[in-house]
Amino acid sequence: MYKVDYIGFLRNIRTWVWTVACAGVLVTGCGRTIGDGVESDFAAPLYPDYGDSLVIPCNIAPLNFALPDSFTKICVEIGVENPQGTATTKRLRAGKRGVVFPPKYWTELLREAHTSQNPICLVVKARAASGRNYTFPMVHWRVADSIDSYLTYRLVQPTDGVYNELDLWERCMEDFSTRKLVSNSLMNHNCFNCHTYHNGDAASMSLHFRNPSNGTLLMVNGDLKKIRVPSQEELAEMLPPEKRMPLNLVYPAWHPGGDWIVFSTRIEGVGGYAAHKRFFNLLDTASNLVLYDVIHNQLVFDTLVWTEDFEETWPAWSADGEWLYFCRTDKVSADTVARYANPTDRVRHIYFDLVRVRFSAAEGRFVPPVEVLAHGGPGGSYSVPRMNPNGDILVYCKALFNSVPYHAYGDLLAMDRDGNAIDCAVLNSPESESWHEWSSNGKWLVFASKRGDGLYSLPYFSYFDGKSFHRPFLLPQQDPRFYQTFLKAFNLPTLVRNASPLTPQQAAALQKEGLENDFPTPANHQHLAH
Protein backbone atom coordinates (compact mmCIF):
# COMPACT_ATOMS: atom_id res chain seq x y z
CA MET A 1 0.00 0.00 0.00
CA TYR A 2 1.38 3.41 -0.93
CA LYS A 3 2.23 5.55 2.07
CA VAL A 4 2.25 9.33 1.93
CA ASP A 5 5.40 10.90 3.36
CA TYR A 6 3.64 13.71 5.22
CA ILE A 7 6.79 14.80 7.03
CA GLY A 8 8.73 15.05 3.78
CA PHE A 9 5.83 16.88 2.11
CA LEU A 10 5.66 19.45 4.92
CA ARG A 11 9.43 19.84 4.86
CA ASN A 12 9.33 20.60 1.13
CA ILE A 13 6.52 23.14 1.67
CA ARG A 14 8.53 24.80 4.42
CA THR A 15 11.62 24.96 2.21
CA TRP A 16 9.60 26.46 -0.67
CA VAL A 17 8.05 29.12 1.61
CA TRP A 18 11.44 29.98 3.09
CA THR A 19 13.01 30.30 -0.36
CA VAL A 20 10.26 32.59 -1.64
CA ALA A 21 10.52 34.76 1.46
CA CYS A 22 14.29 35.02 1.71
CA ALA A 23 15.89 34.15 -1.62
CA GLY A 24 17.87 36.60 -3.68
CA VAL A 25 15.87 37.74 -6.72
CA LEU A 26 17.25 38.31 -10.21
CA VAL A 27 16.71 41.99 -11.00
CA THR A 28 17.92 44.53 -13.53
CA GLY A 29 17.65 47.70 -11.48
CA CYS A 30 19.81 46.73 -8.53
CA GLY A 31 22.59 49.14 -9.41
CA ARG A 32 20.16 52.05 -9.75
CA THR A 33 18.54 51.15 -6.43
CA ILE A 34 21.77 51.47 -4.45
CA GLY A 35 24.11 53.30 -6.80
CA ASP A 36 27.86 52.88 -7.10
CA GLY A 37 28.62 55.07 -4.08
CA VAL A 38 32.02 55.17 -2.38
CA GLU A 39 34.72 52.80 -3.62
CA SER A 40 35.66 50.93 -0.46
CA ASP A 41 39.30 50.27 0.40
CA PHE A 42 38.42 47.24 2.51
CA ALA A 43 36.88 43.91 1.53
CA ALA A 44 33.18 43.31 1.86
CA PRO A 45 32.46 41.94 5.38
CA LEU A 46 30.79 38.76 4.12
CA TYR A 47 29.36 36.25 6.56
CA PRO A 48 30.38 33.48 6.30
CA ASP A 49 33.80 34.62 5.12
CA TYR A 50 33.45 33.76 1.44
CA GLY A 51 35.93 36.44 0.45
CA ASP A 52 38.43 36.79 -2.36
CA SER A 53 40.59 33.97 -3.74
CA LEU A 54 38.43 31.05 -2.65
CA VAL A 55 38.66 27.75 -4.51
CA ILE A 56 35.33 25.90 -4.47
CA PRO A 57 34.07 22.58 -5.91
CA CYS A 58 32.18 22.50 -9.19
CA ASN A 59 29.26 20.75 -7.45
CA ILE A 60 28.94 22.74 -4.22
CA ALA A 61 25.66 24.18 -2.93
CA PRO A 62 25.26 27.98 -3.29
CA LEU A 63 27.58 30.08 -1.14
CA ASN A 64 24.81 32.21 0.35
CA PHE A 65 26.03 35.04 2.56
CA ALA A 66 24.96 38.05 4.58
CA LEU A 67 26.42 41.40 5.61
CA PRO A 68 26.26 42.98 9.08
CA ASP A 69 22.96 44.54 10.14
CA SER A 70 24.56 47.98 9.80
CA PHE A 71 23.85 47.68 6.06
CA THR A 72 20.22 48.21 5.14
CA LYS A 73 20.34 47.28 1.44
CA ILE A 74 22.63 44.90 -0.42
CA CYS A 75 22.95 43.90 -4.05
CA VAL A 76 25.44 41.75 -5.92
CA GLU A 77 26.78 41.81 -9.45
CA ILE A 78 28.02 38.32 -10.30
CA GLY A 79 29.26 36.53 -13.40
CA VAL A 80 32.09 34.50 -14.92
CA GLU A 81 35.15 36.41 -16.06
CA ASN A 82 35.70 36.27 -19.82
CA PRO A 83 39.11 36.11 -21.56
CA GLN A 84 39.20 39.92 -21.90
CA GLY A 85 39.26 40.21 -18.12
CA THR A 86 35.73 41.50 -17.73
CA ALA A 87 32.66 39.71 -16.50
CA THR A 88 29.21 39.45 -18.00
CA THR A 89 27.18 39.94 -14.86
CA LYS A 90 23.73 39.42 -13.49
CA ARG A 91 22.43 41.39 -10.57
CA LEU A 92 21.01 39.92 -7.39
CA ARG A 93 19.30 41.82 -4.61
CA ALA A 94 19.54 40.54 -1.04
CA GLY A 95 16.48 39.32 0.82
CA LYS A 96 15.85 39.93 4.49
CA ARG A 97 18.33 37.23 5.56
CA GLY A 98 21.05 38.00 3.04
CA VAL A 99 22.11 37.05 -0.48
CA VAL A 100 20.57 33.71 -1.47
CA PHE A 101 21.51 32.50 -4.96
CA PRO A 102 18.74 30.88 -7.03
CA PRO A 103 19.78 27.18 -7.27
CA LYS A 104 19.31 26.85 -11.04
CA TYR A 105 21.30 30.00 -11.77
CA TRP A 106 24.03 28.92 -9.32
CA THR A 107 24.39 25.54 -11.04
CA GLU A 108 24.74 27.22 -14.43
CA LEU A 109 27.30 29.64 -13.00
CA LEU A 110 29.44 26.80 -11.60
CA ARG A 111 29.22 24.88 -14.88
CA GLU A 112 30.31 27.89 -16.94
CA ALA A 113 33.20 28.75 -14.61
CA HIS A 114 34.44 25.17 -14.41
CA THR A 115 34.23 24.61 -18.18
CA SER A 116 35.94 27.90 -19.08
CA GLN A 117 38.43 27.73 -16.20
CA ASN A 118 37.68 31.39 -15.56
CA PRO A 119 36.77 32.58 -12.04
CA ILE A 120 33.40 33.71 -10.80
CA CYS A 121 33.56 37.48 -10.17
CA LEU A 122 31.46 39.09 -7.48
CA VAL A 123 30.97 42.80 -6.70
CA VAL A 124 28.99 43.68 -3.57
CA LYS A 125 27.24 47.04 -3.26
CA ALA A 126 25.59 48.04 -0.01
CA ARG A 127 23.86 50.97 1.67
CA ALA A 128 24.89 51.68 5.25
CA ALA A 129 22.45 52.82 7.93
CA SER A 130 23.96 56.30 7.54
CA GLY A 131 22.60 56.40 3.98
CA ARG A 132 26.03 56.21 2.35
CA ASN A 133 26.46 53.71 -0.51
CA TYR A 134 29.54 51.51 -0.79
CA THR A 135 31.01 49.47 -3.62
CA PHE A 136 33.42 46.82 -2.32
CA PRO A 137 36.43 45.37 -4.18
CA MET A 138 35.73 42.49 -6.55
CA VAL A 139 35.73 38.98 -5.11
CA HIS A 140 37.02 36.03 -7.18
CA TRP A 141 35.95 32.41 -6.68
CA ARG A 142 37.81 29.78 -8.70
CA VAL A 143 35.84 26.62 -9.47
CA ALA A 144 37.86 23.39 -9.27
CA ASP A 145 37.37 19.61 -9.10
CA SER A 146 34.23 18.04 -7.70
CA ILE A 147 33.83 17.03 -4.07
CA ASP A 148 32.07 13.91 -2.76
CA SER A 149 28.32 14.32 -2.86
CA TYR A 150 27.60 13.76 0.84
CA LEU A 151 28.91 14.79 4.24
CA THR A 152 28.13 12.88 7.43
CA TYR A 153 28.64 14.27 10.92
CA ARG A 154 27.45 14.04 14.49
CA LEU A 155 25.65 17.00 15.99
CA VAL A 156 26.61 17.42 19.66
CA GLN A 157 26.28 19.96 22.43
CA PRO A 158 29.71 21.01 23.75
CA THR A 159 28.42 20.79 27.33
CA ASP A 160 28.25 18.27 30.15
CA GLY A 161 25.06 16.82 28.63
CA VAL A 162 26.80 16.14 25.33
CA TYR A 163 25.48 12.60 24.90
CA ASN A 164 21.91 13.10 26.07
CA GLU A 165 20.89 14.13 22.55
CA LEU A 166 23.13 12.77 19.80
CA ASP A 167 22.40 12.27 16.11
CA LEU A 168 24.35 11.24 13.02
CA TRP A 169 23.32 13.31 9.99
CA GLU A 170 23.86 13.13 6.26
CA ARG A 171 24.03 16.36 4.25
CA CYS A 172 24.03 16.59 0.46
CA MET A 173 26.94 18.79 -0.59
CA GLU A 174 25.20 19.76 -3.84
CA ASP A 175 22.14 21.26 -2.17
CA PHE A 176 20.91 21.83 1.37
CA SER A 177 19.00 18.60 2.00
CA THR A 178 19.76 16.66 5.17
CA ARG A 179 18.73 13.28 6.54
CA LYS A 180 19.12 11.67 9.96
CA LEU A 181 20.95 8.32 9.92
CA VAL A 182 21.23 7.45 13.62
CA SER A 183 19.49 8.96 16.67
CA ASN A 184 20.20 8.03 20.26
CA SER A 185 16.68 9.17 21.19
CA LEU A 186 15.69 5.71 19.89
CA MET A 187 18.50 3.97 21.81
CA ASN A 188 18.12 4.96 25.48
CA HIS A 189 20.23 8.07 24.83
CA ASN A 190 23.43 6.08 24.67
CA CYS A 191 26.63 7.44 23.21
CA PHE A 192 27.80 6.34 19.78
CA ASN A 193 30.87 7.49 17.92
CA CYS A 194 33.36 7.13 15.12
CA HIS A 195 31.41 6.57 11.93
CA THR A 196 33.92 5.32 9.39
CA TYR A 197 33.54 4.17 5.78
CA HIS A 198 35.36 1.87 3.38
CA ASN A 199 36.90 3.99 0.61
CA GLY A 200 34.16 6.62 0.91
CA ASP A 201 31.32 4.13 0.27
CA ALA A 202 28.33 4.86 2.53
CA ALA A 203 27.09 1.28 2.11
CA SER A 204 30.12 -0.10 3.99
CA MET A 205 30.59 1.53 7.37
CA SER A 206 31.12 0.94 11.06
CA LEU A 207 29.80 2.76 14.11
CA HIS A 208 30.53 2.02 17.77
CA PHE A 209 27.74 1.89 20.37
CA ARG A 210 28.57 2.59 23.99
CA ASN A 211 26.54 1.83 27.13
CA PRO A 212 24.02 0.43 27.80
CA SER A 213 24.67 -1.94 24.87
CA ASN A 214 28.31 -1.99 23.91
CA GLY A 215 29.03 -3.21 20.42
CA THR A 216 29.92 -2.11 16.91
CA LEU A 217 27.53 -1.70 14.00
CA LEU A 218 29.09 -3.13 10.86
CA MET A 219 27.55 -2.64 7.42
CA VAL A 220 29.19 -4.31 4.41
CA ASN A 221 27.63 -3.56 1.01
CA GLY A 222 24.40 -2.62 2.76
CA ASP A 223 24.20 -5.75 4.95
CA LEU A 224 24.03 -5.00 8.69
CA LYS A 225 25.27 -6.86 11.73
CA LYS A 226 26.51 -6.01 15.18
CA ILE A 227 29.88 -7.07 16.52
CA ARG A 228 29.35 -7.78 20.20
CA VAL A 229 32.12 -6.92 22.63
CA PRO A 230 33.37 -9.96 24.62
CA SER A 231 32.96 -9.81 28.38
CA GLN A 232 35.97 -10.02 30.68
CA GLU A 233 35.21 -13.68 31.32
CA GLU A 234 34.98 -14.45 27.61
CA LEU A 235 38.13 -12.47 26.92
CA ALA A 236 39.99 -14.48 29.57
CA GLU A 237 39.47 -17.56 27.41
CA MET A 238 40.78 -15.75 24.33
CA LEU A 239 44.03 -14.24 25.62
CA PRO A 240 46.88 -15.24 27.92
CA PRO A 241 46.90 -13.43 31.31
CA GLU A 242 49.58 -10.90 30.35
CA LYS A 243 47.54 -9.74 27.34
CA ARG A 244 44.12 -9.39 28.95
CA MET A 245 42.54 -5.96 29.09
CA PRO A 246 39.05 -4.54 28.52
CA LEU A 247 38.07 -4.73 24.84
CA ASN A 248 36.08 -2.12 22.92
CA LEU A 249 36.06 -1.79 19.13
CA VAL A 250 36.14 1.99 18.91
CA TYR A 251 38.21 4.01 16.42
CA PRO A 252 38.16 1.95 13.19
CA ALA A 253 40.22 2.08 10.02
CA TRP A 254 39.15 0.06 6.96
CA HIS A 255 41.92 -1.49 4.94
CA PRO A 256 41.65 -0.32 1.29
CA GLY A 257 41.06 -3.93 0.23
CA GLY A 258 38.00 -4.14 2.48
CA ASP A 259 38.85 -7.45 4.20
CA TRP A 260 40.42 -5.98 7.33
CA ILE A 261 39.53 -3.33 9.89
CA VAL A 262 41.86 -2.14 12.64
CA PHE A 263 40.10 -0.98 15.80
CA SER A 264 41.36 0.96 18.76
CA THR A 265 40.24 -0.74 21.98
CA ARG A 266 40.36 2.37 24.10
CA ILE A 267 38.89 2.93 27.53
CA GLU A 268 38.75 6.56 28.52
CA GLY A 269 38.17 8.87 31.41
CA VAL A 270 36.61 12.31 31.03
CA GLY A 271 38.03 15.61 32.20
CA GLY A 272 36.38 19.03 32.02
CA TYR A 273 37.81 22.54 32.11
CA ALA A 274 36.48 25.90 33.19
CA ALA A 275 38.16 27.85 30.40
CA HIS A 276 36.70 27.38 26.93
CA LYS A 277 40.06 26.62 25.34
CA ARG A 278 40.26 23.39 27.35
CA PHE A 279 36.59 22.80 27.80
CA PHE A 280 36.53 19.04 27.32
CA ASN A 281 39.05 16.26 27.05
CA LEU A 282 39.32 12.48 27.14
CA LEU A 283 42.07 10.51 28.79
CA ASP A 284 43.20 7.17 27.39
CA THR A 285 43.44 4.81 30.33
CA ALA A 286 43.83 1.60 28.32
CA SER A 287 44.17 1.42 24.57
CA ASN A 288 45.63 -1.04 22.08
CA LEU A 289 44.92 -1.92 18.45
CA VAL A 290 43.25 -5.13 17.30
CA LEU A 291 42.88 -6.43 13.74
CA TYR A 292 39.43 -7.63 12.66
CA ASP A 293 38.98 -10.10 9.81
CA VAL A 294 35.77 -8.99 8.08
CA ILE A 295 35.39 -12.17 6.02
CA HIS A 296 35.89 -14.71 8.83
CA ASN A 297 34.61 -12.61 11.77
CA GLN A 298 37.87 -13.09 13.67
CA LEU A 299 40.09 -10.93 15.86
CA VAL A 300 43.86 -10.93 15.49
CA PHE A 301 45.88 -9.75 18.48
CA ASP A 302 49.31 -8.75 17.20
CA THR A 303 52.04 -7.86 19.69
CA LEU A 304 53.33 -5.03 17.50
CA VAL A 305 50.12 -3.06 18.14
CA TRP A 306 48.65 -4.90 21.16
CA THR A 307 51.33 -4.22 23.75
CA GLU A 308 51.93 -4.01 27.46
CA ASP A 309 54.30 -1.03 27.21
CA PHE A 310 52.32 1.42 25.05
CA GLU A 311 48.90 2.95 24.58
CA GLU A 312 48.06 2.73 20.86
CA THR A 313 45.26 4.67 19.15
CA TRP A 314 44.09 6.43 15.94
CA PRO A 315 44.83 3.78 13.27
CA ALA A 316 44.86 4.86 9.60
CA TRP A 317 45.99 2.96 6.49
CA SER A 318 48.18 4.14 3.66
CA ALA A 319 46.46 4.35 0.28
CA ASP A 320 48.08 1.10 -0.90
CA GLY A 321 47.30 -0.72 2.36
CA GLU A 322 50.95 -1.56 3.00
CA TRP A 323 51.35 0.67 6.07
CA LEU A 324 49.32 1.29 9.19
CA TYR A 325 49.80 4.73 10.72
CA PHE A 326 48.82 5.25 14.36
CA CYS A 327 49.73 7.15 17.52
CA ARG A 328 51.19 5.75 20.71
CA THR A 329 52.61 6.75 24.07
CA ASP A 330 54.25 4.96 26.98
CA LYS A 331 51.92 3.44 29.55
CA VAL A 332 51.44 5.91 32.37
CA SER A 333 53.81 4.96 35.14
CA ALA A 334 52.85 4.52 38.78
CA ASP A 335 55.03 7.53 39.63
CA THR A 336 53.08 9.72 37.18
CA VAL A 337 49.76 8.56 38.61
CA ALA A 338 50.98 9.31 42.12
CA ARG A 339 52.26 12.75 41.10
CA TYR A 340 49.10 13.67 39.18
CA ALA A 341 46.27 11.89 40.96
CA ASN A 342 43.67 14.08 39.23
CA PRO A 343 43.20 12.87 35.61
CA THR A 344 42.62 16.48 34.50
CA ASP A 345 46.16 17.28 35.62
CA ARG A 346 47.64 14.01 34.41
CA VAL A 347 46.41 14.43 30.85
CA ARG A 348 48.56 17.54 30.45
CA HIS A 349 51.66 15.35 30.75
CA ILE A 350 50.76 12.67 28.21
CA TYR A 351 52.34 12.98 24.75
CA PHE A 352 51.78 10.70 21.75
CA ASP A 353 54.24 9.83 18.98
CA LEU A 354 53.21 9.45 15.34
CA VAL A 355 54.33 6.01 14.11
CA ARG A 356 53.77 3.45 11.37
CA VAL A 357 54.24 -0.29 10.82
CA ARG A 358 54.21 -2.40 7.66
CA PHE A 359 51.29 -4.80 7.05
CA SER A 360 51.11 -8.08 5.15
CA ALA A 361 47.51 -8.46 3.96
CA ALA A 362 48.20 -11.96 2.66
CA GLU A 363 49.32 -13.16 6.09
CA GLY A 364 47.07 -10.90 8.16
CA ARG A 365 49.96 -9.70 10.31
CA PHE A 366 52.19 -6.70 10.93
CA VAL A 367 55.86 -6.71 10.10
CA PRO A 368 58.44 -5.14 12.47
CA PRO A 369 59.79 -2.64 13.20
CA VAL A 370 57.44 0.13 14.31
CA GLU A 371 58.87 3.36 12.85
CA VAL A 372 58.56 6.68 14.70
CA LEU A 373 57.76 9.51 12.28
CA ALA A 374 57.34 12.31 14.85
CA HIS A 375 58.29 12.23 18.52
CA GLY A 376 55.78 13.67 20.99
CA GLY A 377 56.95 15.71 23.95
CA PRO A 378 56.16 18.82 26.01
CA GLY A 379 54.26 21.20 23.72
CA GLY A 380 53.58 18.59 21.05
CA SER A 381 51.38 15.49 20.95
CA TYR A 382 50.10 13.83 17.77
CA SER A 383 46.76 12.32 16.78
CA VAL A 384 44.36 11.49 13.92
CA PRO A 385 46.68 10.66 10.97
CA ARG A 386 44.87 10.56 7.61
CA MET A 387 46.53 9.56 4.34
CA ASN A 388 45.47 11.13 1.03
CA PRO A 389 43.77 8.50 -1.23
CA ASN A 390 46.43 9.31 -3.83
CA GLY A 391 49.05 8.13 -1.34
CA ASP A 392 51.21 11.22 -1.35
CA ILE A 393 50.18 13.33 1.67
CA LEU A 394 49.62 12.47 5.34
CA VAL A 395 47.69 15.04 7.41
CA TYR A 396 47.65 14.77 11.21
CA CYS A 397 46.93 16.81 14.34
CA LYS A 398 49.38 18.35 16.76
CA ALA A 399 48.22 19.67 20.13
CA LEU A 400 49.90 20.49 23.42
CA PHE A 401 49.14 17.13 25.00
CA ASN A 402 47.04 13.93 24.84
CA SER A 403 45.56 12.16 21.81
CA VAL A 404 42.10 13.77 21.55
CA PRO A 405 42.41 17.26 20.05
CA TYR A 406 39.33 18.85 21.62
CA HIS A 407 41.13 21.77 23.22
CA ALA A 408 42.46 24.84 21.49
CA TYR A 409 45.99 25.26 20.15
CA GLY A 410 45.51 22.09 18.10
CA ASP A 411 46.78 22.49 14.53
CA LEU A 412 46.85 20.41 11.36
CA LEU A 413 50.24 19.37 9.97
CA ALA A 414 51.15 17.44 6.84
CA MET A 415 54.08 15.52 5.39
CA ASP A 416 54.71 13.91 2.02
CA ARG A 417 55.60 10.26 1.51
CA ASP A 418 59.29 11.06 2.09
CA GLY A 419 58.62 12.76 5.41
CA ASN A 420 59.01 16.33 4.15
CA ALA A 421 56.75 18.90 5.80
CA ILE A 422 53.91 20.43 3.75
CA ASP A 423 52.84 23.97 4.59
CA CYS A 424 49.46 23.90 6.37
CA ALA A 425 49.44 27.46 7.74
CA VAL A 426 46.38 28.38 5.67
CA LEU A 427 44.34 25.67 7.41
CA ASN A 428 45.04 26.75 10.97
CA SER A 429 43.76 29.45 13.30
CA PRO A 430 44.32 30.45 16.95
CA GLU A 431 41.55 27.98 17.85
CA SER A 432 41.35 24.21 17.44
CA GLU A 433 41.55 22.44 14.08
CA SER A 434 40.98 18.69 14.05
CA TRP A 435 38.83 15.74 12.88
CA HIS A 436 39.88 15.89 9.26
CA GLU A 437 39.10 13.52 6.38
CA TRP A 438 39.98 13.45 2.68
CA SER A 439 37.57 13.32 -0.25
CA SER A 440 37.67 10.14 -2.33
CA ASN A 441 39.53 11.93 -5.16
CA GLY A 442 42.14 13.34 -2.78
CA LYS A 443 41.44 16.92 -3.88
CA TRP A 444 39.53 18.16 -0.81
CA LEU A 445 40.14 18.07 2.92
CA VAL A 446 37.27 18.57 5.35
CA PHE A 447 38.08 19.38 8.96
CA ALA A 448 36.42 20.71 12.09
CA SER A 449 37.48 24.13 13.35
CA LYS A 450 36.50 26.25 16.35
CA ARG A 451 37.79 29.43 14.71
CA GLY A 452 34.35 31.02 14.85
CA ASP A 453 33.95 31.36 18.61
CA GLY A 454 36.29 28.89 20.31
CA LEU A 455 33.44 26.58 21.36
CA TYR A 456 31.59 25.17 18.37
CA SER A 457 33.38 23.00 15.82
CA LEU A 458 32.15 23.68 12.30
CA PRO A 459 33.08 21.94 9.01
CA TYR A 460 35.53 23.69 6.69
CA PHE A 461 36.81 22.59 3.29
CA SER A 462 40.18 23.20 1.65
CA TYR A 463 41.28 22.41 -1.89
CA PHE A 464 44.59 20.57 -2.30
CA ASP A 465 46.11 21.12 -5.75
CA GLY A 466 48.81 18.48 -5.37
CA LYS A 467 51.33 20.88 -3.87
CA SER A 468 49.55 23.17 -1.44
CA PHE A 469 46.28 23.78 0.40
CA HIS A 470 44.01 26.71 -0.36
CA ARG A 471 42.07 28.97 1.98
CA PRO A 472 39.27 26.96 3.62
CA PHE A 473 35.60 27.87 3.48
CA LEU A 474 32.68 27.00 5.75
CA LEU A 475 29.98 24.51 4.73
CA PRO A 476 27.33 26.67 3.01
CA GLN A 477 23.78 26.79 4.38
CA GLN A 478 20.51 27.88 2.79
CA ASP A 479 20.07 30.54 5.48
CA PRO A 480 23.22 32.73 5.40
CA ARG A 481 22.84 33.44 9.13
CA PHE A 482 22.40 29.78 10.09
CA TYR A 483 25.57 29.50 12.17
CA GLN A 484 24.81 32.64 14.19
CA THR A 485 21.98 30.90 16.03
CA PHE A 486 22.70 27.16 15.66
CA LEU A 487 23.99 25.89 19.01
CA LYS A 488 25.47 22.49 18.19
CA ALA A 489 28.91 21.38 17.07
CA PHE A 490 29.64 19.38 13.92
CA ASN A 491 31.70 16.41 15.07
CA LEU A 492 33.73 14.06 12.84
CA PRO A 493 32.75 15.50 9.44
CA THR A 494 33.33 12.78 6.87
CA LEU A 495 32.90 12.89 3.09
CA VAL A 496 31.22 9.97 1.28
CA ARG A 497 30.44 9.40 -2.38
CA ASN A 498 26.88 8.14 -2.08
CA ALA A 499 23.79 8.32 0.12
CA SER A 500 23.67 5.93 3.05
CA PRO A 501 21.04 3.14 3.13
CA LEU A 502 21.03 3.28 6.96
CA THR A 503 17.97 4.52 8.86
CA PRO A 504 17.60 5.48 12.54
CA GLN A 505 15.18 2.58 13.03
CA GLN A 506 17.68 0.05 11.65
CA ALA A 507 20.44 1.37 13.88
CA ALA A 508 18.19 1.29 16.96
CA ALA A 509 17.05 -2.28 16.29
CA LEU A 510 20.66 -3.41 15.88
CA GLN A 511 21.74 -1.62 19.04
CA LYS A 512 19.24 -3.41 21.27
CA GLU A 513 20.37 -6.39 23.30
CA GLY A 514 19.60 -9.78 21.85
CA LEU A 515 19.93 -8.83 18.20
CA GLU A 516 23.70 -8.93 17.95
CA ASN A 517 25.86 -11.53 16.27
CA ASP A 518 28.20 -13.60 18.38
CA PHE A 519 31.44 -11.89 19.23
CA PRO A 520 34.32 -12.53 16.85
CA THR A 521 36.37 -15.66 17.50
CA PRO A 522 40.08 -15.15 18.06
CA ALA A 523 42.38 -16.12 15.27
CA ASN A 524 45.19 -18.51 16.13
CA HIS A 525 47.62 -17.09 18.64
CA GLN A 526 50.74 -17.31 16.50
CA HIS A 527 50.61 -13.52 16.09
CA LEU A 528 50.97 -13.00 19.84
CA ALA A 529 54.72 -13.47 19.56
CA HIS A 530 57.02 -12.23 16.80
Secondary structure as UniProt FT lines:
FT   HELIX           6..22
FT   STRAND          25..27
FT   HELIX           30..34
FT   STRAND          38..39
FT   TURN            52..53
FT   STRAND          54..57
FT   TURN            58..59
FT   STRAND          65..66
FT   TURN            69..70
FT   STRAND          71..81
FT   TURN            83..84
FT   STRAND          87..93
FT   HELIX           103..116
FT   STRAND          120..128
FT   TURN            129..130
FT   STRAND          133..135
FT   STRAND          139..144
FT   STRAND          150..156
FT   TURN            160..164
FT   STRAND          167..172
FT   TURN            173..174
FT   STRAND          178..183
FT   HELIX           184..186
FT   TURN            187..189
FT   STRAND          192..198
FT   TURN            199..200
FT   STRAND          201..209
FT   TURN            211..212
FT   STRAND          215..220
FT   TURN            221..222
FT   STRAND          223..228
FT   HELIX           232..238
FT   HELIX           241..243
FT   STRAND          252..254
FT   TURN            256..257
FT   STRAND          260..264
FT   STRAND          267..272
FT   HELIX           276..278
FT   STRAND          280..286
FT   STRAND          289..293
FT   TURN            294..297
FT   STRAND          298..300
FT   TURN            303..305
FT   STRAND          310..317
FT   TURN            319..320
FT   STRAND          323..330
FT   HELIX           334..339
FT   HELIX           343..346
FT   HELIX           347..349
FT   STRAND          353..360
FT   TURN            361..364
FT   STRAND          365..374
FT   TURN            378..379
FT   STRAND          380..387
FT   TURN            389..390
FT   STRAND          393..399
FT   TURN            405..406
FT   TURN            408..409
FT   STRAND          411..416
FT   TURN            417..418
FT   STRAND          421..422
FT   HELIX           425..427
FT   STRAND          433..438
FT   TURN            440..441
FT   STRAND          444..449
FT   TURN            451..453
FT   STRAND          458..464
FT   STRAND          473..474
FT   TURN            480..481
FT   HELIX           482..485
FT   STRAND          489..496
FT   HELIX           504..511
FT   TURN            513..514
FT   STRAND          521..522
FT   HELIX           525..528
//
